Amino acid sequence: MENNWYAVYVRSRHEFKVHSALLAKGIESFLPVVERLRHWKDRKKLIPFPLFPGYLFVKLPDDKVYFLQVLKINGVVKILGDSSGYQPVADDQIVSIYKMVNSKLPIDEHPYLKKGQKVKIINGPLSGVQGILDSRGAEHHVVVSVDILQKGVSVKVNIHDIEPVI
């Protein structure tokens, strides 16, 4: 049976506990962790934080027995999926995240954005401007259209300066 990666949603601040419990049961688990500098009055310290708060990944065969083992662990809320069942996470996405975390380069969680999605600029002089995300190679642009004129304008933006409009 082929093993697939699955995303597991856990209770708030239970990522490390669930990860340890999974490993203790012999279940392959991946908890992407980044270190962040925290300041106190008397000191500074690098503290490990989950890259995706509330989530971790498990590698399981497509067998209900294994899913049940995971769901019985204290702190696990659910395995992500849809009405057709649990949805596996693509191996290349897990490998990419693993490489990014182990590179020790500064990385942060970022909202999921895709070309054609309505976004809002949140930083800089254009803060508050809403438009449609467009990608041109490695560059990102926000396009604002005037329907009545059937014309639009675009501005190049840093991907970290935009967020999805809900």
Phi and psi in radians as a Rosetta constraint file:
Dihedral C 1 N 2 CA 2 C 2 CIRCULARHARMONIC -1.397 0.35
Dihedral N 2 CA 2 C 2 N 3 CIRCULARHARMONIC 2.399 0.35
Dihedral C 2 N 3 CA 3 C 3 CIRCULARHARMONIC -1.596 0.35
Dihedral N 3 CA 3 C 3 N 4 CIRCULARHARMONIC 2.448 0.35
Dihedral C 3 N 4 CA 4 C 4 CIRCULARHARMONIC -2.176 0.35
Dihedral N 4 CA 4 C 4 N 5 CIRCULARHARMONIC 2.731 0.35
Dihedral C 4 N 5 CA 5 C 5 CIRCULARHARMONIC -1.497 0.35
Dihedral N 5 CA 5 C 5 N 6 CIRCULARHARMONIC 2.439 0.35
Dihedral C 5 N 6 CA 6 C 6 CIRCULARHARMONIC -2.299 0.35
Dihedral N 6 CA 6 C 6 N 7 CIRCULARHARMONIC 2.545 0.35
Dihedral C 6 N 7 CA 7 C 7 CIRCULARHARMONIC -1.539 0.35
Dihedral N 7 CA 7 C 7 N 8 CIRCULARHARMONIC 2.331 0.35
Dihedral C 7 N 8 CA 8 C 8 CIRCULARHARMONIC -2.037 0.35
Dihedral N 8 CA 8 C 8 N 9 CIRCULARHARMONIC 2.223 0.35
Dihedral C 8 N 9 CA 9 C 9 CIRCULARHARMONIC -1.605 0.35
Dihedral N 9 CA 9 C 9 N 10 CIRCULARHARMONIC 2.258 0.35
Dihedral C 9 N 10 CA 10 C 10 CIRCULARHARMONIC -2.147 0.35
Dihedral N 10 CA 10 C 10 N 11 CIRCULARHARMONIC 2.861 0.35
Dihedral C 10 N 11 CA 11 C 11 CIRCULARHARMONIC -1.062 0.35
Dihedral N 11 CA 11 C 11 N 12 CIRCULARHARMONIC 2.716 0.35
Dihedral C 11 N 12 CA 12 C 12 CIRCULARHARMONIC -0.949 0.35
Dihedral N 12 CA 12 C 12 N 13 CIRCULARHARMONIC 2.273 0.35
Dihedral C 12 N 13 CA 13 C 13 CIRCULARHARMONIC 1.100 0.35
Dihedral N 13 CA 13 C 13 N 14 CIRCULARHARMONIC 0.467 0.35
Dihedral C 13 N 14 CA 14 C 14 CIRCULARHARMONIC -1.943 0.35
Dihedral N 14 CA 14 C 14 N 15 CIRCULARHARMONIC 0.151 0.35
Dihedral C 14 N 15 CA 15 C 15 CIRCULARHARMONIC -1.022 0.35
Dihedral N 15 CA 15 C 15 N 16 CIRCULARHARMONIC -0.841 0.35
Dihedral C 15 N 16 CA 16 C 16 CIRCULARHARMONIC -1.206 0.35
Dihedral N 16 CA 16 C 16 N 17 CIRCULARHARMONIC -0.673 0.35
Dihedral C 16 N 17 CA 17 C 17 CIRCULARHARMONIC -1.128 0.35
Dihedral N 17 CA 17 C 17 N 18 CIRCULARHARMONIC -0.795 0.35
Dihedral C 17 N 18 CA 18 C 18 CIRCULARHARMONIC -1.154 0.35
Dihedral N 18 CA 18 C 18 N 19 CIRCULARHARMONIC -0.725 0.35
Dihedral C 18 N 19 CA 19 C 19 CIRCULARHARMONIC -1.014 0.35
Dihedral N 19 CA 19 C 19 N 20 CIRCULARHARMONIC -0.804 0.35
Dihedral C 19 N 20 CA 20 C 20 CIRCULARHARMONIC -1.117 0.35
Dihedral N 20 CA 20 C 20 N 21 CIRCULARHARMONIC -0.728 0.35
Dihedral C 20 N 21 CA 21 C 21 CIRCULARHARMONIC -1.128 0.35
Dihedral N 21 CA 21 C 21 N 22 CIRCULARHARMONIC -0.685 0.35
Dihedral C 21 N 22 CA 22 C 22 CIRCULARHARMONIC -1.113 0.35
Dihedral N 22 CA 22 C 22 N 23 CIRCULARHARMONIC -0.801 0.35
Dihedral C 22 N 23 CA 23 C 23 CIRCULARHARMONIC -1.108 0.35
Dihedral N 23 CA 23 C 23 N 24 CIRCULARHARMONIC -0.651 0.35
Dihedral C 23 N 24 CA 24 C 24 CIRCULARHARMONIC -1.125 0.35
Dihedral N 24 CA 24 C 24 N 25 CIRCULARHARMONIC -0.511 0.35
Dihedral C 24 N 25 CA 25 C 25 CIRCULARHARMONIC -1.524 0.35
Dihedral N 25 CA 25 C 25 N 26 CIRCULARHARMONIC 0.020 0.35
Dihedral C 25 N 26 CA 26 C 26 CIRCULARHARMONIC 1.408 0.35
Dihedral N 26 CA 26 C 26 N 27 CIRCULARHARMONIC 0.333 0.35
Dihedral C 26 N 27 CA 27 C 27 CIRCULARHARMONIC -1.706 0.35
Dihedral N 27 CA 27 C 27 N 28 CIRCULARHARMONIC 2.200 0.35
Dihedral C 27 N 28 CA 28 C 28 CIRCULARHARMONIC -1.149 0.35
Dihedral N 28 CA 28 C 28 N 29 CIRCULARHARMONIC 2.210 0.35
Dihedral C 28 N 29 CA 29 C 29 CIRCULARHARMONIC -2.348 0.35
Dihedral N 29 CA 29 C 29 N 30 CIRCULARHARMONIC 2.566 0.35
Dihedral C 29 N 30 CA 30 C 30 CIRCULARHARMONIC -2.299 0.35
Dihedral N 30 CA 30 C 30 N 31 CIRCULARHARMONIC 2.018 0.35
Dihedral C 30 N 31 CA 31 C 31 CIRCULARHARMONIC -2.000 0.35
Dihedral N 31 CA 31 C 31 N 32 CIRCULARHARMONIC 1.752 0.35
Dihedral C 31 N 32 CA 32 C 32 CIRCULARHARMONIC -1.155 0.35
Dihedral N 32 CA 32 C 32 N 33 CIRCULARHARMONIC 2.155 0.35
Dihedral C 32 N 33 CA 33 C 33 CIRCULARHARMONIC -2.176 0.35
Dihedral N 33 CA 33 C 33 N 34 CIRCULARHARMONIC 2.433 0.35
Dihedral C 33 N 34 CA 34 C 34 CIRCULARHARMONIC -2.158 0.35
Dihedral N 34 CA 34 C 34 N 35 CIRCULARHARMONIC 2.597 0.35
Dihedral C 34 N 35 CA 35 C 35 CIRCULARHARMONIC -1.696 0.35
Dihedral N 35 CA 35 C 35 N 36 CIRCULARHARMONIC 2.348 0.35
Dihedral C 35 N 36 CA 36 C 36 CIRCULARHARMONIC -2.200 0.35
Dihedral N 36 CA 36 C 36 N 37 CIRCULARHARMONIC 2.509 0.35
Dihedral C 36 N 37 CA 37 C 37 CIRCULARHARMONIC -1.386 0.35
Dihedral N 37 CA 37 C 37 N 38 CIRCULARHARMONIC 2.162 0.35
Dihedral C 37 N 38 CA 38 C 38 CIRCULARHARMONIC -1.977 0.35
Dihedral N 38 CA 38 C 38 N 39 CIRCULARHARMONIC 2.434 0.35
Dihedral C 38 N 39 CA 39 C 39 CIRCULARHARMONIC -1.898 0.35
Dihedral N 39 CA 39 C 39 N 40 CIRCULARHARMONIC 2.354 0.35
Dihedral C 39 N 40 CA 40 C 40 CIRCULARHARMONIC -2.112 0.35
Dihedral N 40 CA 40 C 40 N 41 CIRCULARHARMONIC 3.078 0.35
Dihedral C 40 N 41 CA 41 C 41 CIRCULARHARMONIC -1.043 0.35
Dihedral N 41 CA 41 C 41 N 42 CIRCULARHARMONIC -0.686 0.35
Dihedral C 41 N 42 CA 42 C 42 CIRCULARHARMONIC -1.847 0.35
Dihedral N 42 CA 42 C 42 N 43 CIRCULARHARMONIC -0.117 0.35
Dihedral C 42 N 43 CA 43 C 43 CIRCULARHARMONIC -2.836 0.35
Dihedral N 43 CA 43 C 43 N 44 CIRCULARHARMONIC 2.947 0.35
Dihedral C 43 N 44 CA 44 C 44 CIRCULARHARMONIC -2.197 0.35
Dihedral N 44 CA 44 C 44 N 45 CIRCULARHARMONIC 2.521 0.35
Dihedral C 44 N 45 CA 45 C 45 CIRCULARHARMONIC -2.626 0.35
Dihedral N 45 CA 45 C 45 N 46 CIRCULARHARMONIC 2.497 0.35
Dihedral C 45 N 46 CA 46 C 46 CIRCULARHARMONIC -1.426 0.35
Dihedral N 46 CA 46 C 46 N 47 CIRCULARHARMONIC 2.145 0.35
Dihedral C 46 N 47 CA 47 C 47 CIRCULARHARMONIC -2.040 0.35
Dihedral N 47 CA 47 C 47 N 48 CIRCULARHARMONIC 2.334 0.35
Dihedral C 47 N 48 CA 48 C 48 CIRCULARHARMONIC -1.314 0.35
Dihedral N 48 CA 48 C 48 N 49 CIRCULARHARMONIC 2.339 0.35
Dihedral C 48 N 49 CA 49 C 49 CIRCULARHARMONIC -2.270 0.35
Dihedral N 49 CA 49 C 49 N 50 CIRCULARHARMONIC 2.537 0.35
Dihedral C 49 N 50 CA 50 C 50 CIRCULARHARMONIC -1.111 0.35
Dihedral N 50 CA 50 C 50 N 51 CIRCULARHARMONIC 2.377 0.35
Dihedral C 50 N 51 CA 51 C 51 CIRCULARHARMONIC -1.124 0.35
Dihedral N 51 CA 51 C 51 N 52 CIRCULARHARMONIC -0.703 0.35
Dihedral C 51 N 52 CA 52 C 52 CIRCULARHARMONIC -2.011 0.35
Dihedral N 52 CA 52 C 52 N 53 CIRCULARHARMONIC 1.580 0.35
Dihedral C 52 N 53 CA 53 C 53 CIRCULARHARMONIC -0.962 0.35
Dihedral N 53 CA 53 C 53 N 54 CIRCULARHARMONIC 2.274 0.35
Dihedral C 53 N 54 CA 54 C 54 CIRCULARHARMONIC 1.604 0.35
Dihedral N 54 CA 54 C 54 N 55 CIRCULARHARMONIC -0.018 0.35
Dihedral C 54 N 55 CA 55 C 55 CIRCULARHARMONIC -2.372 0.35
Dihedral N 55 CA 55 C 55 N 56 CIRCULARHARMONIC 2.610 0.35
Dihedral C 55 N 56 CA 56 C 56 CIRCULARHARMONIC -2.604 0.35
Dihedral N 56 CA 56 C 56 N 57 CIRCULARHARMONIC 3.072 0.35
Dihedral C 56 N 57 CA 57 C 57 CIRCULARHARMONIC -2.143 0.35
Dihedral N 57 CA 57 C 57 N 58 CIRCULARHARMONIC 2.520 0.35
Dihedral C 57 N 58 CA 58 C 58 CIRCULARHARMONIC -2.236 0.35
Dihedral N 58 CA 58 C 58 N 59 CIRCULARHARMONIC 2.592 0.35
Dihedral C 58 N 59 CA 59 C 59 CIRCULARHARMONIC -1.897 0.35
Dihedral N 59 CA 59 C 59 N 60 CIRCULARHARMONIC 2.032 0.35
Dihedral C 59 N 60 CA 60 C 60 CIRCULARHARMONIC -2.382 0.35
Dihedral N 60 CA 60 C 60 N 61 CIRCULARHARMONIC 2.639 0.35
Dihedral C 60 N 61 CA 61 C 61 CIRCULARHARMONIC -1.274 0.35
Dihedral N 61 CA 61 C 61 N 62 CIRCULARHARMONIC 2.761 0.35
Dihedral C 61 N 62 CA 62 C 62 CIRCULARHARMONIC -1.382 0.35
Dihedral N 62 CA 62 C 62 N 63 CIRCULARHARMONIC 1.286 0.35
Dihedral C 62 N 63 CA 63 C 63 CIRCULARHARMONIC -2.484 0.35
Dihedral N 63 CA 63 C 63 N 64 CIRCULARHARMONIC 2.248 0.35
Dihedral C 63 N 64 CA 64 C 64 CIRCULARHARMONIC -1.001 0.35
Dihedral N 64 CA 64 C 64 N 65 CIRCULARHARMONIC -0.519 0.35
Dihedral C 64 N 65 CA 65 C 65 CIRCULARHARMONIC -1.051 0.35
Dihedral N 65 CA 65 C 65 N 66 CIRCULARHARMONIC -0.754 0.35
Dihedral C 65 N 66 CA 66 C 66 CIRCULARHARMONIC -1.221 0.35
Dihedral N 66 CA 66 C 66 N 67 CIRCULARHARMONIC -0.700 0.35
Dihedral C 66 N 67 CA 67 C 67 CIRCULARHARMONIC -1.080 0.35
Dihedral N 67 CA 67 C 67 N 68 CIRCULARHARMONIC -0.695 0.35
Dihedral C 67 N 68 CA 68 C 68 CIRCULARHARMONIC -1.124 0.35
Dihedral N 68 CA 68 C 68 N 69 CIRCULARHARMONIC -0.681 0.35
Dihedral C 68 N 69 CA 69 C 69 CIRCULARHARMONIC -1.026 0.35
Dihedral N 69 CA 69 C 69 N 70 CIRCULARHARMONIC -0.742 0.35
Dihedral C 69 N 70 CA 70 C 70 CIRCULARHARMONIC -1.184 0.35
Dihedral N 70 CA 70 C 70 N 71 CIRCULARHARMONIC -0.791 0.35
Dihedral C 70 N 71 CA 71 C 71 CIRCULARHARMONIC -1.135 0.35
Dihedral N 71 CA 71 C 71 N 72 CIRCULARHARMONIC -0.399 0.35
Dihedral C 71 N 72 CA 72 C 72 CIRCULARHARMONIC -1.403 0.35
Dihedral N 72 CA 72 C 72 N 73 CIRCULARHARMONIC -0.195 0.35
Dihedral C 72 N 73 CA 73 C 73 CIRCULARHARMONIC -1.266 0.35
Dihedral N 73 CA 73 C 73 N 74 CIRCULARHARMONIC 2.325 0.35
Dihedral C 73 N 74 CA 74 C 74 CIRCULARHARMONIC -1.059 0.35
Dihedral N 74 CA 74 C 74 N 75 CIRCULARHARMONIC 2.186 0.35
Dihedral C 74 N 75 CA 75 C 75 CIRCULARHARMONIC 1.863 0.35
Dihedral N 75 CA 75 C 75 N 76 CIRCULARHARMONIC -0.340 0.35
Dihedral C 75 N 76 CA 76 C 76 CIRCULARHARMONIC -1.360 0.35
Dihedral N 76 CA 76 C 76 N 77 CIRCULARHARMONIC 2.264 0.35
Dihedral C 76 N 77 CA 77 C 77 CIRCULARHARMONIC -1.655 0.35
Dihedral N 77 CA 77 C 77 N 78 CIRCULARHARMONIC -0.908 0.35
Dihedral C 77 N 78 CA 78 C 78 CIRCULARHARMONIC -2.893 0.35
Dihedral N 78 CA 78 C 78 N 79 CIRCULARHARMONIC 2.859 0.35
Dihedral C 78 N 79 CA 79 C 79 CIRCULARHARMONIC -1.735 0.35
Dihedral N 79 CA 79 C 79 N 80 CIRCULARHARMONIC 2.289 0.35
Dihedral C 79 N 80 CA 80 C 80 CIRCULARHARMONIC -1.227 0.35
Dihedral N 80 CA 80 C 80 N 81 CIRCULARHARMONIC 2.498 0.35
Dihedral C 80 N 81 CA 81 C 81 CIRCULARHARMONIC -3.111 0.35
Dihedral N 81 CA 81 C 81 N 82 CIRCULARHARMONIC -2.872 0.35
Dihedral C 81 N 82 CA 82 C 82 CIRCULARHARMONIC -2.314 0.35
Dihedral N 82 CA 82 C 82 N 83 CIRCULARHARMONIC -2.877 0.35
Dihedral C 82 N 83 CA 83 C 83 CIRCULARHARMONIC -1.108 0.35
Dihedral N 83 CA 83 C 83 N 84 CIRCULARHARMONIC -0.366 0.35
Dihedral C 83 N 84 CA 84 C 84 CIRCULARHARMONIC -1.516 0.35
Dihedral N 84 CA 84 C 84 N 85 CIRCULARHARMONIC -0.135 0.35
Dihedral C 84 N 85 CA 85 C 85 CIRCULARHARMONIC 2.334 0.35
Dihedral N 85 CA 85 C 85 N 86 CIRCULARHARMONIC -2.949 0.35
Dihedral C 85 N 86 CA 86 C 86 CIRCULARHARMONIC -1.268 0.35
Dihedral N 86 CA 86 C 86 N 87 CIRCULARHARMONIC 2.394 0.35
Dihedral C 86 N 87 CA 87 C 87 CIRCULARHARMONIC -1.785 0.35
Dihedral N 87 CA 87 C 87 N 88 CIRCULARHARMONIC 2.096 0.35
Dihedral C 87 N 88 CA 88 C 88 CIRCULARHARMONIC -1.224 0.35
Dihedral N 88 CA 88 C 88 N 89 CIRCULARHARMONIC 2.663 0.35
Dihedral C 88 N 89 CA 89 C 89 CIRCULARHARMONIC -1.655 0.35
Dihedral N 89 CA 89 C 89 N 90 CIRCULARHARMONIC 2.394 0.35
Dihedral C 89 N 90 CA 90 C 90 CIRCULARHARMONIC -1.066 0.35
Dihedral N 90 CA 90 C 90 N 91 CIRCULARHARMONIC 2.364 0.35
Dihedral C 90 N 91 CA 91 C 91 CIRCULARHARMONIC -0.979 0.35
Dihedral N 91 CA 91 C 91 N 92 CIRCULARHARMONIC -0.708 0.35
Dihedral C 91 N 92 CA 92 C 92 CIRCULARHARMONIC -1.127 0.35
Dihedral N 92 CA 92 C 92 N 93 CIRCULARHARMONIC -0.524 0.35
Dihedral C 92 N 93 CA 93 C 93 CIRCULARHARMONIC -1.210 0.35
Dihedral N 93 CA 93 C 93 N 94 CIRCULARHARMONIC -0.734 0.35
Dihedral C 93 N 94 CA 94 C 94 CIRCULARHARMONIC -1.123 0.35
Dihedral N 94 CA 94 C 94 N 95 CIRCULARHARMONIC -0.785 0.35
Dihedral C 94 N 95 CA 95 C 95 CIRCULARHARMONIC -1.056 0.35
Dihedral N 95 CA 95 C 95 N 96 CIRCULARHARMONIC -0.749 0.35
Dihedral C 95 N 96 CA 96 C 96 CIRCULARHARMONIC -1.104 0.35
Dihedral N 96 CA 96 C 96 N 97 CIRCULARHARMONIC -0.797 0.35
Dihedral C 96 N 97 CA 97 C 97 CIRCULARHARMONIC -1.103 0.35
Dihedral N 97 CA 97 C 97 N 98 CIRCULARHARMONIC -0.752 0.35
Dihedral C 97 N 98 CA 98 C 98 CIRCULARHARMONIC -1.007 0.35
Dihedral N 98 CA 98 C 98 N 99 CIRCULARHARMONIC -0.806 0.35
Dihedral C 98 N 99 CA 99 C 99 CIRCULARHARMONIC -1.114 0.35
Dihedral N 99 CA 99 C 99 N 100 CIRCULARHARMONIC -0.732 0.35
Dihedral C 99 N 100 CA 100 C 100 CIRCULARHARMONIC -1.114 0.35
Dihedral N 100 CA 100 C 100 N 101 CIRCULARHARMONIC -0.767 0.35
Dihedral C 100 N 101 CA 101 C 101 CIRCULARHARMONIC -1.147 0.35
Dihedral N 101 CA 101 C 101 N 102 CIRCULARHARMONIC -0.758 0.35
Dihedral C 101 N 102 CA 102 C 102 CIRCULARHARMONIC -1.326 0.35
Dihedral N 102 CA 102 C 102 N 103 CIRCULARHARMONIC -0.206 0.35
Dihedral C 102 N 103 CA 103 C 103 CIRCULARHARMONIC -1.252 0.35
Dihedral N 103 CA 103 C 103 N 104 CIRCULARHARMONIC -0.328 0.35
Dihedral C 103 N 104 CA 104 C 104 CIRCULARHARMONIC 1.132 0.35
Dihedral N 104 CA 104 C 104 N 105 CIRCULARHARMONIC 0.227 0.35
Dihedral C 104 N 105 CA 105 C 105 CIRCULARHARMONIC -1.321 0.35
Dihedral N 105 CA 105 C 105 N 106 CIRCULARHARMONIC 2.687 0.35
Dihedral C 105 N 106 CA 106 C 106 CIRCULARHARMONIC -1.195 0.35
Dihedral N 106 CA 106 C 106 N 107 CIRCULARHARMONIC 2.082 0.35
Dihedral C 106 N 107 CA 107 C 107 CIRCULARHARMONIC -2.287 0.35
Dihedral N 107 CA 107 C 107 N 108 CIRCULARHARMONIC 2.664 0.35
Dihedral C 107 N 108 CA 108 C 108 CIRCULARHARMONIC -2.447 0.35
Dihedral N 108 CA 108 C 108 N 109 CIRCULARHARMONIC 2.723 0.35
Dihedral C 108 N 109 CA 109 C 109 CIRCULARHARMONIC -1.139 0.35
Dihedral N 109 CA 109 C 109 N 110 CIRCULARHARMONIC 2.575 0.35
Dihedral C 109 N 110 CA 110 C 110 CIRCULARHARMONIC -2.423 0.35
Dihedral N 110 CA 110 C 110 N 111 CIRCULARHARMONIC 2.518 0.35
Dihedral C 110 N 111 CA 111 C 111 CIRCULARHARMONIC -1.010 0.35
Dihedral N 111 CA 111 C 111 N 112 CIRCULARHARMONIC 2.543 0.35
Dihedral C 111 N 112 CA 112 C 112 CIRCULARHARMONIC -1.285 0.35
Dihedral N 112 CA 112 C 112 N 113 CIRCULARHARMONIC 2.080 0.35
Dihedral C 112 N 113 CA 113 C 113 CIRCULARHARMONIC -2.226 0.35
Dihedral N 113 CA 113 C 113 N 114 CIRCULARHARMONIC 2.561 0.35
Dihedral C 113 N 114 CA 114 C 114 CIRCULARHARMONIC -2.452 0.35
Dihedral N 114 CA 114 C 114 N 115 CIRCULARHARMONIC 2.726 0.35
Dihedral C 114 N 115 CA 115 C 115 CIRCULARHARMONIC -0.990 0.35
Dihedral N 115 CA 115 C 115 N 116 CIRCULARHARMONIC 2.355 0.35
Dihedral C 115 N 116 CA 116 C 116 CIRCULARHARMONIC 1.623 0.35
Dihedral N 116 CA 116 C 116 N 117 CIRCULARHARMONIC -0.105 0.35
Dihedral C 116 N 117 CA 117 C 117 CIRCULARHARMONIC -1.436 0.35
Dihedral N 117 CA 117 C 117 N 118 CIRCULARHARMONIC 2.538 0.35
Dihedral C 117 N 118 CA 118 C 118 CIRCULARHARMONIC -1.326 0.35
Dihedral N 118 CA 118 C 118 N 119 CIRCULARHARMONIC 2.222 0.35
Dihedral C 118 N 119 CA 119 C 119 CIRCULARHARMONIC -2.293 0.35
Dihedral N 119 CA 119 C 119 N 120 CIRCULARHARMONIC 2.906 0.35
Dihedral C 119 N 120 CA 120 C 120 CIRCULARHARMONIC -2.265 0.35
Dihedral N 120 CA 120 C 120 N 121 CIRCULARHARMONIC 2.384 0.35
Dihedral C 120 N 121 CA 121 C 121 CIRCULARHARMONIC -1.367 0.35
Dihedral N 121 CA 121 C 121 N 122 CIRCULARHARMONIC 2.271 0.35
Dihedral C 121 N 122 CA 122 C 122 CIRCULARHARMONIC -1.956 0.35
Dihedral N 122 CA 122 C 122 N 123 CIRCULARHARMONIC -0.170 0.35
Dihedral C 122 N 123 CA 123 C 123 CIRCULARHARMONIC -2.319 0.35
Dihedral N 123 CA 123 C 123 N 124 CIRCULARHARMONIC 2.705 0.35
Dihedral C 123 N 124 CA 124 C 124 CIRCULARHARMONIC 1.538 0.35
Dihedral N 124 CA 124 C 124 N 125 CIRCULARHARMONIC -2.993 0.35
Dihedral C 124 N 125 CA 125 C 125 CIRCULARHARMONIC -1.195 0.35
Dihedral N 125 CA 125 C 125 N 126 CIRCULARHARMONIC -0.303 0.35
Dihedral C 125 N 126 CA 126 C 126 CIRCULARHARMONIC -1.727 0.35
Dihedral N 126 CA 126 C 126 N 127 CIRCULARHARMONIC 0.264 0.35
Dihedral C 126 N 127 CA 127 C 127 CIRCULARHARMONIC -0.917 0.35
Dihedral N 127 CA 127 C 127 N 128 CIRCULARHARMONIC 2.252 0.35
Dihedral C 127 N 128 CA 128 C 128 CIRCULARHARMONIC 1.739 0.35
Dihedral N 128 CA 128 C 128 N 129 CIRCULARHARMONIC -0.276 0.35
Dihedral C 128 N 129 CA 129 C 129 CIRCULARHARMONIC -1.203 0.35
Dihedral N 129 CA 129 C 129 N 130 CIRCULARHARMONIC 2.328 0.35
Dihedral C 129 N 130 CA 130 C 130 CIRCULARHARMONIC -1.993 0.35
Dihedral N 130 CA 130 C 130 N 131 CIRCULARHARMONIC 2.506 0.35
Dihedral C 130 N 131 CA 131 C 131 CIRCULARHARMONIC -2.901 0.35
Dihedral N 131 CA 131 C 131 N 132 CIRCULARHARMONIC -2.818 0.35
Dihedral C 131 N 132 CA 132 C 132 CIRCULARHARMONIC -1.915 0.35
Dihedral N 132 CA 132 C 132 N 133 CIRCULARHARMONIC 2.328 0.35
Dihedral C 132 N 133 CA 133 C 133 CIRCULARHARMONIC -1.282 0.35
Dihedral N 133 CA 133 C 133 N 134 CIRCULARHARMONIC 2.306 0.35
Dihedral C 133 N 134 CA 134 C 134 CIRCULARHARMONIC -2.301 0.35
Dihedral N 134 CA 134 C 134 N 135 CIRCULARHARMONIC 2.459 0.35
Dihedral C 134 N 135 CA 135 C 135 CIRCULARHARMONIC -2.035 0.35
Dihedral N 135 CA 135 C 135 N 136 CIRCULARHARMONIC 2.386 0.35
Dihedral C 135 N 136 CA 136 C 136 CIRCULARHARMONIC -2.289 0.35
Dihedral N 136 CA 136 C 136 N 137 CIRCULARHARMONIC 1.653 0.35
Dihedral C 136 N 137 CA 137 C 137 CIRCULARHARMONIC 1.183 0.35
Dihedral N 137 CA 137 C 137 N 138 CIRCULARHARMONIC -2.178 0.35
Dihedral C 137 N 138 CA 138 C 138 CIRCULARHARMONIC -1.587 0.35
Dihedral N 138 CA 138 C 138 N 139 CIRCULARHARMONIC -0.071 0.35
Dihedral C 138 N 139 CA 139 C 139 CIRCULARHARMONIC -1.606 0.35
Dihedral N 139 CA 139 C 139 N 140 CIRCULARHARMONIC 2.639 0.35
Dihedral C 139 N 140 CA 140 C 140 CIRCULARHARMONIC -2.108 0.35
Dihedral N 140 CA 140 C 140 N 141 CIRCULARHARMONIC 2.403 0.35
Dihedral C 140 N 141 CA 141 C 141 CIRCULARHARMONIC -2.270 0.35
Dihedral N 141 CA 141 C 141 N 142 CIRCULARHARMONIC 2.564 0.35
Dihedral C 141 N 142 CA 142 C 142 CIRCULARHARMONIC -1.855 0.35
Dihedral N 142 CA 142 C 142 N 143 CIRCULARHARMONIC 2.183 0.35
Dihedral C 142 N 143 CA 143 C 143 CIRCULARHARMONIC -1.857 0.35
Dihedral N 143 CA 143 C 143 N 144 CIRCULARHARMONIC 2.227 0.35
Dihedral C 143 N 144 CA 144 C 144 CIRCULARHARMONIC -1.951 0.35
Dihedral N 144 CA 144 C 144 N 145 CIRCULARHARMONIC 2.153 0.35
Dihedral C 144 N 145 CA 145 C 145 CIRCULARHARMONIC -1.887 0.35
Dihedral N 145 CA 145 C 145 N 146 CIRCULARHARMONIC 2.515 0.35
Dihedral C 145 N 146 CA 146 C 146 CIRCULARHARMONIC -1.900 0.35
Dihedral N 146 CA 146 C 146 N 147 CIRCULARHARMONIC 1.784 0.35
Dihedral C 146 N 147 CA 147 C 147 CIRCULARHARMONIC -1.012 0.35
Dihedral N 147 CA 147 C 147 N 148 CIRCULARHARMONIC -0.774 0.35
Dihedral C 147 N 148 CA 148 C 148 CIRCULARHARMONIC -1.113 0.35
Dihedral N 148 CA 148 C 148 N 149 CIRCULARHARMONIC -0.551 0.35
Dihedral C 148 N 149 CA 149 C 149 CIRCULARHARMONIC -1.554 0.35
Dihedral N 149 CA 149 C 149 N 150 CIRCULARHARMONIC -0.262 0.35
Dihedral C 149 N 150 CA 150 C 150 CIRCULARHARMONIC 0.946 0.35
Dihedral N 150 CA 150 C 150 N 151 CIRCULARHARMONIC 0.808 0.35
Dihedral C 150 N 151 CA 151 C 151 CIRCULARHARMONIC -2.404 0.35
Dihedral N 151 CA 151 C 151 N 152 CIRCULARHARMONIC 2.817 0.35
Dihedral C 151 N 152 CA 152 C 152 CIRCULARHARMONIC -2.593 0.35
Dihedral N 152 CA 152 C 152 N 153 CIRCULARHARMONIC 2.896 0.35
Dihedral C 152 N 153 CA 153 C 153 CIRCULARHARMONIC -2.282 0.35
Dihedral N 153 CA 153 C 153 N 154 CIRCULARHARMONIC 2.645 0.35
Dihedral C 153 N 154 CA 154 C 154 CIRCULARHARMONIC -2.299 0.35
Dihedral N 154 CA 154 C 154 N 155 CIRCULARHARMONIC 2.668 0.35
Dihedral C 154 N 155 CA 155 C 155 CIRCULARHARMONIC -2.343 0.35
Dihedral N 155 CA 155 C 155 N 156 CIRCULARHARMONIC 2.398 0.35
Dihedral C 155 N 156 CA 156 C 156 CIRCULARHARMONIC -1.295 0.35
Dihedral N 156 CA 156 C 156 N 157 CIRCULARHARMONIC 2.346 0.35
Dihedral C 156 N 157 CA 157 C 157 CIRCULARHARMONIC -2.332 0.35
Dihedral N 157 CA 157 C 157 N 158 CIRCULARHARMONIC 2.746 0.35
Dihedral C 157 N 158 CA 158 C 158 CIRCULARHARMONIC -1.406 0.35
Dihedral N 158 CA 158 C 158 N 159 CIRCULARHARMONIC 2.331 0.35
Dihedral C 158 N 159 CA 159 C 159 CIRCULARHARMONIC -1.030 0.35
Dihedral N 159 CA 159 C 159 N 160 CIRCULARHARMONIC -0.427 0.35
Dihedral C 159 N 160 CA 160 C 160 CIRCULARHARMONIC -1.409 0.35
Dihedral N 160 CA 160 C 160 N 161 CIRCULARHARMONIC -0.134 0.35
Dihedral C 160 N 161 CA 161 C 161 CIRCULARHARMONIC -1.712 0.35
Dihedral N 161 CA 161 C 161 N 162 CIRCULARHARMONIC 0.178 0.35
Dihedral C 161 N 162 CA 162 C 162 CIRCULARHARMONIC -2.249 0.35
Dihedral N 162 CA 162 C 162 N 163 CIRCULARHARMONIC 2.747 0.35
Dihedral C 162 N 163 CA 163 C 163 CIRCULARHARMONIC -2.476 0.35
Dihedral N 163 CA 163 C 163 N 164 CIRCULARHARMONIC 2.721 0.35
Dihedral C 163 N 164 CA 164 C 164 CIRCULARHARMONIC -1.194 0.35
Dihedral N 164 CA 164 C 164 N 165 CIRCULARHARMONIC 2.548 0.35
Dihedral C 164 N 165 CA 165 C 165 CIRCULARHARMONIC -1.568 0.35
Dihedral N 165 CA 165 C 165 N 166 CIRCULARHARMONIC 2.226 0.35
